[in-house]
Amino acid sequence: MKITAKRAAVIYGLIALVLAGLAVFLISLVRHGDSWAGSRFNRHIYSGGAIVNAGTIYDINGVPLAETEDGRRVFADGANTRRATLHVVGDTAGYISTGTHYLYRDALSGYSIAGGVYKLKRSGTGTDITLNIDSKACRVAYEALGDYNGAVAVYNYKTGQLLCSVSKPTFDPQNRPKDLLTNEKYDGVFLDKVISGIYTPGSLMKIVTAACAIENIPDIYTRTFECDGEYETGDGVVICNGVHGKVSFQEAMNESCNCAFAQISIELGASKLLATAESLGFNKQLTAKEIRLAKSRFSPSKTSKAELGWAGIGQSTTYLNPAHMLAIVGAVANGGVGYAPDRIRAAGALSEVVGRVPEPLVKMNPATAAQLQKLLRSNVADQYGESKFPGLEMCGKTGTAQIDGETSHSWFAGYSQRADLPLAVVVIAEHAGSGMRTASAVANTVMQYFAGN
């Protein structure tokens, strides 16, 4: 009897181990099955390390941006369309880690827990994905950038739908250049600068500094500031872009006066400036739906007034991600809530995902947003001129970010106040000089496309 009992205990123990192992396997299958199916070793999907079989990626208008034909992956018609949408669509080898091909490879494979990739094996195609991206708008933005590298993004600040996203340098994925990995003109080509780029923001940072001043200096609207072309802080000098004389807060924003904003930054102090910046998402890991954004950084000096002044006007050690900036101006436009840019419209049947709930990325006090709306509208109406953005009712801010020993980066961020055009735009043109000249022109071109002009 004792021998029988021992044998039974061993058998029960083995059964328990088998059941435990099966449970672990099933849990792992649920958690990681999509990753297993999307492995590069899966020959139903990959060949030579590149995706060959997957669902079709469409733009918002139903234009195929990538699809499988005869066991190979083909991209959109038109070389400039392919170049303009490369970073959103992604390459088939997965070098662009924020592209749709890589991030949504499990969905594109048609994977399900019950059937694995049977659908793909049977039909040669997986689940289709429809993007919010308008490929024609991307081509317009790409061509407007001309020879400059950089990034352009446009989104609906009411819904968070990312309608245009362009990063340069780029290449034609249908005809990959032979010198892609050796020619310096392609340096950084696998980086989506809208999502993963960070830049010195220049005067765009004055939007953040202005928000801090609105909330912490009660008489900011009745104050005046003197500008004679430079501001002596006591431990250094902040140089202005002009000689503006006596200016009000609004005029300082219109003129983008470094002297005035350096004075404001020093009066506010590093702690208050940092608190406002961090409340708007600086120094935090932000995510736009499933995509991690590069972290915008702000670390104003607590020991040097000159460095504090430079930080408050977007120089020093301040860095900004374009998608983050898009959400900040989206928050201004939307009364205090800036939604995360969302590139995905649907996976599979349109009814499955259309109407995804917008996720807040940036929040600010609605009263502060209302005051910033007035300032940014005044910039266009009273300084840049409506002719820069005809018919758009634009609000915005230019930025000219100084880079040591090189031509400045050109920035523009803004939005339309038109009820039928609730769109925000951000442009960074690398080494293109004045934000007034290059970036604002690119922004106008792509916004005019959406306005139907």
C-alpha positions, 0 to 999 in steps of 0.5 A: 500500500505504501508503494502504491501511495508513493507511486500515486503521489509521483503521478499526481506530482507529474500531472501538476507539473504538466498542468502548471507548464501548460498554464504558463504556456497559455499565459505566455501565448496570450501575452506574447503570441503576437510577438512570436508570430511577428518574429523575423523567423516566421517565413509566412511574414518575412523573407531575408529579414524583410516583411513580404506578406502583411495586410495593406496600409491605407491612408485616410482617403483609401490610398494604398501606401503599402501592400503585398503583391505576388509575395513582395511588398510594394509601396504607394504610387509616386516617388515623392508620396513614398518618400513623404510617407516613409516614416509613418509607413515604415520600411519592411526591414524594421529599421524605422522602429516607429513606423507602422510596419514595425509597431503594428506588425502583429496586427498586419500579420492578421494574428489571433490567439485562436488562429495564429497567422492562419489567415495570412498563410491561407490568403497571403495577406493579413489585417489591413490598417487605415491611417489618419494620415493624408498622403497627399498632404504629406507630399505637399509638406515634403515638397514645401520643405524643399532641400531642408531636412526637418519635420512637419506635422498637422493634426486635428486639435479637437480629435487628436487625428494626426493628418500629416507627418513628414520627416527628412531626410528620407528615401524612396523605399521602392527604390532604396539608394545603394549609398543609403548607409554610406552617404552623409546626406542620409544621416539620421534617415531612420529617425522619424523626427516628428516623433523621435527628434529633439531640437533647440526650440528658440522663441517657441519656448516663449509660449511656455514662458508667457504661460508662466508669466500669466499665472505668476505675475499679476500685473504682467499686462500693464508692465513695460520692458526696455529693449536696447538690443541687449540685456545685462543680467549682472553675470552675462548678456542676453542679445536681442534680435532687434532694438524694440525700445519700450514694449508691453507684454503683448508687444514683446511677444509680437516682436519676440523680444529676447530682452523682455522675455529674459527679464520676465524669466529672471523675475519668475525664477528657475523654480516657477519656470520649471514647474510650468514647463513640467506641467506642460510635459517637459522632462517627462516620458510622453506617449502619443497613443502607442508611440513613445515621444522623445523627451523634451528637456528644460533645466533652467539655471538656478545660479546664473541669471544669464543662463536663466534668461537664455533658457526662458527664450528657448536657448541654453540647454532647452530641447523640444520634440515637434510632436510635443510642441504640436500638442502644446499649441493644440492645448492653447487652441482647444481651451487647455487640453492638447490631445496626443497625436493619433496616426491610426484610424482603423485596424481591420474593419473600419468600425473596429477603431474609428472614433478612438477616444482622444488621449490628453497629452498636455493640459493647461489652465483654461484661463491661461489658454484663453490669454495665450490664444489672444497673444498668438492671434496678435502675433499673426494679425499685428506682426507677421501679417494676415497675408502670410496665412491668407484666409486661415485665421491663424494664431502662431509663433515663429522661432529662430533657434541659434545653433553654435557655428551653424545657420539657425533652425527655422520653427513655426507652431500654430493653429487655425481659429476657423471652426471648419479647420480645427488644425494645428501645425508644427514645422522645423526646417533645419538650418533654414534661418528665420522662422518668419521666412521658411517654417511659416511658409511651409506651414501656410502651404500645408494648411492651405491644402487642408483649407482646399486652396 
